[in-house]
Amino acid sequence: MRALGFCDKAEDTLETHGAGSALSSSMATIELMKVDNVEAKNLQVGVLDLSNLTKSGCIKEFAGIIGYNFVKDHRVTIDYPKQEIIFE
């Protein structure tokens, strides 16, 4: 969260419940989010600390999860062998 600059921008703190545990989460607004040639302005995002996933070995490394509100207006293809996301 700190690496992406969200720590100082969180608005409301919520409790998020998952598989057997609860996490503290916040909502924030990103003025501009851009992935390759796709961008969204004033995007509402959820901010969660998911570092326990990398510690458990479930996921090696990630910077975040791209949500529906960012991809909804595009056809999205995920090329797993090349580790690429293609927006059309």
Secondary structure, DSSP 8 states (H G I E B T S, - for coil): -TTTT-TTT--EEEEEE-SS-EEEEEEEEEEEEEETTEEEEEEEEEEE--HHHHHHTS-S--S----HHHHTTS-EEEETTTTEEEE-
